[in-house]
């Protein structure tokens, strides 16, 4: 009885094994054909200054094919680096070259938390270094760090990108946007940020914008004397 079952099992297994072998050979043939027809011949990275281009090469397998290269996966891999704000992958089907366009973040705050140093981008992302940015070191605590990270992201999402964080104190945060000065605290919301965008366009001659009052944008608010002296000395 067991011998008959073994023969039956072998009889049933044979077509399955053949089907699996055919599937493997078909997939292998498709892979070889795709590589031969559309091989990745090179990689170009544009816009990268701090982002190491070797990370792109490491994300693309050897003998890669344009047909099989997943652009979304490669873009996400590139964007996992904190220096990268955005990435776009383009395939050139004639040359076989893959171009990776990189939009990098830049440092806007050099913070001193006492036990550690933290560098922030405008959108609140922590960066591994200054990346060549010339920033004044500011002292702050963890609560203020969270505040600046959140507000920076809200501002950027509504069209205002910080150039630098200049001072952090009990009265709020003083920052620079272009040649204009911004004062804010933890209560900044999206509607307030959108209002700031409009006010900055409408009041091109106004040097100061204060967001410290809830739900308001105060135009022409004066910073404290220390901030004014600091600006005047850096401008002179």
FILUM-566156 format. One record per residue (C-alpha): z, x, y; residue number from 1; residue in one letter. Coordinates in Angstrom, 3 decimals, decimal comma. Each point is the difference from the previous one (the first is absolute). Layout:
N
LOKE       pz       px       py   i aa
LOKE        Z        X        Y NUM  a
...
This chain:
236
LOKE       pz       px       py   i aa
LOKE    0,000    0,000    0,000   1  x
LOKE    0,874    2,783    2,451   2  x
LOKE   -3,253    1,811   -0,800   3  x
LOKE   -2,020   -3,097    0,862   4  x
LOKE    1,892   -0,377    3,282   5  x
LOKE   -0,711    3,616    0,862   6  x
LOKE   -3,712   -0,488   -0,638   7  x
LOKE    0,014   -3,138    2,139   8  x
LOKE    1,820    1,812    2,800   9  x
LOKE   -2,536    2,820   -0,055  10  x
LOKE   -2,833   -2,508    0,055  11  x
LOKE    1,440   -1,716    3,057  12  x
LOKE    0,889    3,252    1,749  13  x
LOKE   -3,488    1,518   -0,286  14  x
LOKE   -1,755   -2,293    2,543  15  x
LOKE    2,948    0,342    2,381  16  x
LOKE   -0,217    3,793   -0,162  17  x
LOKE   -3,736   -0,168    0,558  18  x
LOKE    0,463   -2,278    3,029  19  x
LOKE    2,611    2,296    1,488  20  x
LOKE   -2,195    3,039   -0,530  21  x
LOKE   -2,946   -1,727    1,624  22  x
LOKE    2,146   -1,016    2,979  23  x
LOKE    1,266    3,562    0,454  24  x
LOKE   -3,503    1,449   -0,251  25  x
LOKE   -1,314   -2,583    2,463  26  x
LOKE    2,755    0,752    2,510  27  x
LOKE   -0,502    3,737   -0,418  28  x
LOKE   -3,743   -0,367    0,460  29  x
LOKE    0,515   -2,098    3,135  30  x
LOKE    2,394    2,595    1,409  31  x
LOKE   -2,388    2,883   -0,678  32  x
LOKE   -2,936   -1,948    1,425  33  x
LOKE    1,919   -0,928    3,159  34  x
LOKE    0,993    3,604    0,571  35  x
LOKE   -3,498    1,319   -0,623  36  x
LOKE   -1,552   -2,593    2,317  37  x
LOKE    2,668   -0,146    2,752  38  x
LOKE    2,324    3,028   -0,184  39  x
LOKE    2,475    0,802    2,780  40  x
LOKE   -1,484    3,202    1,398  41  x
LOKE    2,526    0,625    2,762  42  x
LOKE    2,795   -1,359    2,157  43  x
LOKE    0,244    0,088    3,777  44  x
LOKE    3,204   -0,880    1,885  45  x
LOKE   -0,377   -0,948    3,650  46  x
LOKE    2,748   -0,387    2,607  47  x
LOKE    2,654    1,879   -1,960  48  x
LOKE    2,157    2,519    1,796  49  x
LOKE    3,372   -0,241   -1,713  50  x
LOKE   -1,132   -1,755   -3,165  51  x
LOKE   -0,823    2,599   -2,696  52  x
LOKE   -3,564   -0,541   -1,234  53  x
LOKE    0,945    1,315   -3,432  54  x
LOKE    1,772   -3,313   -0,644  55  x
LOKE   -3,376   -1,733   -0,003  56  x
LOKE   -1,436    2,444   -2,520  57  x
LOKE    3,034   -0,480   -2,212  58  x
LOKE   -0,518   -3,777    0,083  59  x
LOKE   -3,639    0,222   -1,137  60  x
LOKE   -0,382    0,851   -3,708  61  x
LOKE   -2,335    2,715   -1,230  62  x
LOKE   -3,513   -1,198   -0,768  63  x
LOKE    0,584   -3,106    2,128  64  x
LOKE   -2,772   -2,530    0,490  65  x
LOKE   -0,720   -2,005    3,122  66  x
LOKE   -0,366   -3,053   -2,214  67  x
LOKE    3,460    0,351   -1,470  68  x
LOKE    1,833    1,314    3,090  69  x
LOKE    2,323   -2,728    1,309  70  x
LOKE   -0,015    0,315    3,800  71  x
LOKE    3,043   -2,240    0,484  72  x
LOKE    2,076    2,083   -2,405  73  x
LOKE   -1,030    3,215    1,759  74  x
LOKE    0,751   -1,484    3,426  75  x
LOKE    3,469   -1,069   -1,131  76  x
LOKE    0,612    3,450   -1,440  77  x
LOKE   -0,896    1,626    3,324  78  x
LOKE    2,111   -2,492    1,982  79  x
LOKE    3,045    0,819   -2,122  80  x
LOKE    0,300    3,193    2,062  81  x
LOKE    2,265   -0,683    3,030  82  x
LOKE   -2,414    1,731    2,389  83  x
LOKE   -2,735   -2,499   -0,841  84  x
LOKE   -0,042   -3,314    1,831  85  x
LOKE   -3,352   -1,157   -1,334  86  x
LOKE   -2,762    1,204   -2,320  87  x
LOKE   -3,517   -1,110   -0,828  88  x
LOKE   -2,082    1,305   -2,891  89  x
LOKE   -3,792    0,015    0,215  90  x
LOKE   -2,473    0,819   -2,778  91  x
LOKE   -3,382    1,587    0,681  92  x
LOKE   -2,147   -1,058   -2,931  93  x
LOKE   -2,802    2,419    0,878  94  x
LOKE    2,024    3,192    0,390  95  x
LOKE    2,911   -0,902   -2,257  96  x
LOKE    2,492    0,988    2,716  97  x
LOKE    3,182   -2,018    0,464  98  x
LOKE    1,220   -0,101    3,614  99  x
LOKE    3,635   -0,788    0,751 100  x
LOKE    0,628   -1,029    3,607 101  x
LOKE    3,658    0,544    0,902 102  x
LOKE    1,953   -1,465    2,912 103  x
LOKE    3,141    2,041    0,455 104  x
LOKE    3,353   -0,834    1,475 105  x
LOKE    1,555    2,266    2,600 106  x
LOKE    3,598    0,709    0,856 107  x
LOKE    1,535   -1,826    2,982 108  x
LOKE    3,699    0,741   -0,546 109  x
LOKE    1,914    3,117   -0,966 110  x
LOKE    3,431   -1,339   -0,857 111  x
LOKE    3,298    1,716   -0,676 112  x
LOKE    2,348   -2,035   -2,202 113  x
LOKE    2,549    2,788   -0,198 114  x
LOKE   -0,245    0,691   -3,716 115  x
LOKE   -3,758   -0,348   -0,139 116  x
LOKE   -3,094    0,106    2,149 117  x
LOKE   -2,424   -2,917   -0,056 118  x
LOKE   -3,532   -0,189    1,393 119  x
LOKE   -1,547   -3,417    0,594 120  x
LOKE   -3,552   -1,218    0,501 121  x
LOKE   -0,693   -2,817    2,467 122  x
LOKE    0,115   -2,621   -2,764 123  x
LOKE    3,413    1,160   -1,205 124  x
LOKE   -1,216    2,052   -2,961 125  x
LOKE    2,057    3,129   -0,654 126  x
LOKE   -2,154    3,130    0,028 127  x
LOKE    0,656    3,327   -1,728 128  x
LOKE   -0,373    1,939    3,256 129  x
LOKE   -1,154   -0,025    3,617 130  x
LOKE   -3,595    0,836   -0,835 131  x
LOKE   -0,330    2,053    3,171 132  x
LOKE    1,390   -2,702    2,326 133  x
LOKE    2,011    1,278    2,960 134  x
LOKE    3,000   -2,333    0,162 135  x
LOKE    3,475    0,167    1,478 136  x
LOKE    2,740   -0,214   -2,632 137  x
LOKE    2,024   -3,191    0,412 138  x
LOKE    3,398   -0,754   -1,487 139  x
LOKE    0,499   -3,317   -1,783 140  x
LOKE    1,768   -1,713   -2,871 141  x
LOKE   -1,270   -1,938   -3,025 142  x
LOKE    0,232   -3,371    1,755 143  x
LOKE   -2,070    1,265    2,921 144  x
LOKE   -2,500    1,532   -2,421 145  x
LOKE   -0,493   -3,365   -1,707 146  x
LOKE   -0,347   -1,626    3,420 147  x
LOKE   -2,709    2,404    1,140 148  x
LOKE   -1,853   -0,255   -3,317 149  x
LOKE   -0,072   -3,801    0,145 150  x
LOKE   -0,935   -0,275    3,674 151  x
LOKE   -2,672    2,698   -0,293 152  x
LOKE   -1,661   -1,951   -2,794 153  x
LOKE    0,180   -3,288    1,925 154  x
LOKE   -1,488    1,611    3,111 155  x
LOKE   -2,832    1,691   -1,874 156  x
LOKE   -0,912   -3,191   -1,841 157  x
LOKE   -0,380   -1,651    3,406 158  x
LOKE   -2,095    2,678    1,687 159  x
LOKE    2,582    2,349    1,530 160  x
LOKE    0,243    3,450   -1,595 161  x
LOKE    2,835    2,302    1,000 162  x
LOKE   -0,895    3,516    1,123 163  x
LOKE    3,548    1,313   -0,096 164  x
LOKE    3,623   -1,034   -0,232 165  x
LOKE    1,710    1,803    2,874 166  x
LOKE    3,620   -1,097   -0,026 167  x
LOKE    2,323   -2,048   -2,182 168  x
LOKE    3,292   -1,257    1,336 169  x
LOKE    2,404   -2,903    0,197 170  x
LOKE   -2,203   -1,640    2,625 171  x
LOKE   -3,049   -0,023   -2,240 172  x
LOKE   -3,014    2,134   -0,819 173  x
LOKE   -2,279    1,578    2,595 174  x
LOKE   -3,539    0,779   -1,109 175  x
LOKE   -3,410    0,888    1,411 176  x
LOKE   -3,257   -1,886   -0,474 177  x
LOKE   -2,820    1,937    1,641 178  x
LOKE    1,313    0,845    3,476 179  x
LOKE    2,321   -2,998    0,074 180  x
LOKE    3,592   -0,420   -1,027 181  x
LOKE    1,485   -2,557   -2,326 182  x
LOKE    3,623   -1,026   -0,459 183  x
LOKE    1,034   -2,048   -3,028 184  x
LOKE    2,851   -0,863   -2,323 185  x
LOKE    0,352   -1,600   -3,407 186  x
LOKE   -0,901   -3,543    1,051 187  x
LOKE   -3,747    0,485    0,504 188  x
LOKE   -2,028   -2,705   -1,759 189  x
LOKE   -3,731   -0,544   -0,562 190  x
LOKE   -0,431   -2,465    2,874 191  x
LOKE    1,678    2,453    2,349 192  x
LOKE   -2,260    2,812   -1,217 193  x
LOKE   -3,100   -2,151    0,524 194  x
LOKE    1,240   -0,784    3,488 195  x
LOKE    0,435    3,698    0,682 196  x
LOKE   -3,622    0,623   -1,010 197  x
LOKE   -1,203   -2,565    2,541 198  x
LOKE    2,314    1,229    2,750 199  x
LOKE   -1,084    3,618   -0,437 200  x
LOKE   -3,628   -1,041    0,555 201  x
LOKE    0,832   -2,279    2,933 202  x
LOKE    2,302    2,477    1,763 203  x
LOKE   -1,913    3,264   -0,268 204  x
LOKE    1,924    1,555    2,887 205  x
LOKE    3,445   -0,801   -1,372 206  x
LOKE    1,666    3,072   -1,521 207  x
LOKE    2,915   -1,704   -1,817 208  x
LOKE    0,333   -2,878   -2,442 209  x
LOKE    3,391   -1,185   -1,216 210  x
LOKE    0,367   -1,982   -3,247 211  x
LOKE    3,777    0,086   -0,195 212  x
LOKE    0,449   -3,587    1,213 213  x
LOKE   -0,505   -2,495   -2,861 214  x
LOKE   -3,411   -1,692    0,032 215  x
LOKE   -0,952    1,615    3,303 216  x
LOKE   -2,208    2,797    1,297 217  x
LOKE    1,281    1,415    3,278 218  x
LOKE   -2,686    1,860    1,953 219  x
LOKE    0,981    2,919    2,207 220  x
LOKE    3,513    0,431   -1,426 221  x
LOKE    1,450    3,337    1,049 222  x
LOKE    1,299    2,408   -2,661 223  x
LOKE    3,186    1,894    0,597 224  x
LOKE    0,148    3,162    2,113 225  x
LOKE    0,004    2,358   -2,978 226  x
LOKE   -3,236   -1,481   -1,330 227  x
LOKE   -1,616    0,130    3,458 228  x
LOKE    0,955    3,657    0,494 229  x
LOKE   -1,325    0,820   -3,440 230  x
LOKE   -3,343   -1,641    0,754 231  x
LOKE   -0,307    1,622    3,425 232  x
LOKE    0,751    3,483   -1,384 233  x
LOKE   -2,554   -0,406   -2,795 234  x
LOKE   -2,624   -1,272    2,456 235  x
LOKE    0,543    2,703    2,576 236  x
